[in-house]
Amino acid sequence: MSSSSKNLMSTIQDYVKEASKILSETGKKTGLIVKLGEIES
């Protein structure tokens, strides 16, 4: 794997972590987080 694609992957992972944090905050109200949890596992 080239270093540029490694950087891209870690950027994506950081973005996903931030997105999950935001989604878990809003998901508490909507129940969306339950569906996301099912997809992940």
C-alpha positions as a Python dict, from the first residue, in 0.01 Angstrom:
ca = {
    (1, 'M'): (0, 0, 0),
    (2, 'S'): (141, 341, -89),
    (3, 'S'): (179, 597, 187),
    (4, 'S'): (-71, 828, 16),
    (5, 'S'): (-343, 564, 33),
    (6, 'K'): (-253, 498, 398),
    (7, 'N'): (-302, 868, 465),
    (8, 'L'): (-634, 856, 282),
    (9, 'M'): (-747, 558, 491),
    (10, 'S'): (-662, 727, 820),
    (11, 'T'): (-835, 1044, 704),
    (12, 'I'): (-1145, 840, 621),
    (13, 'Q'): (-1127, 660, 956),
    (14, 'D'): (-1103, 993, 1140),
    (15, 'Y'): (-1401, 1121, 942),
    (16, 'V'): (-1601, 807, 1018),
    (17, 'K'): (-1522, 840, 1391),
    (18, 'E'): (-1644, 1200, 1391),
    (19, 'A'): (-1952, 1106, 1190),
    (20, 'S'): (-2034, 820, 1429),
    (21, 'K'): (-2005, 1056, 1726),
    (22, 'I'): (-2249, 1299, 1564),
    (23, 'L'): (-2480, 1018, 1456),
    (24, 'S'): (-2485, 866, 1803),
    (25, 'E'): (-2588, 1203, 1947),
    (26, 'T'): (-2876, 1247, 1701),
    (27, 'G'): (-2945, 873, 1686),
    (28, 'K'): (-3040, 871, 2053),
    (29, 'K'): (-3341, 1078, 1957),
    (30, 'T'): (-3433, 889, 1640),
    (31, 'G'): (-3328, 531, 1710),
    (32, 'L'): (-3109, 543, 1398),
    (33, 'I'): (-2805, 432, 1598),
    (34, 'V'): (-2966, 93, 1652),
    (35, 'K'): (-2982, 35, 1277),
    (36, 'L'): (-2621, 151, 1239),
    (37, 'G'): (-2512, -90, 1511),
    (38, 'E'): (-2676, -378, 1326),
    (39, 'I'): (-2495, -286, 1003),
    (40, 'E'): (-2157, -270, 1180),
    (41, 'S'): (-2180, -613, 1343),
}
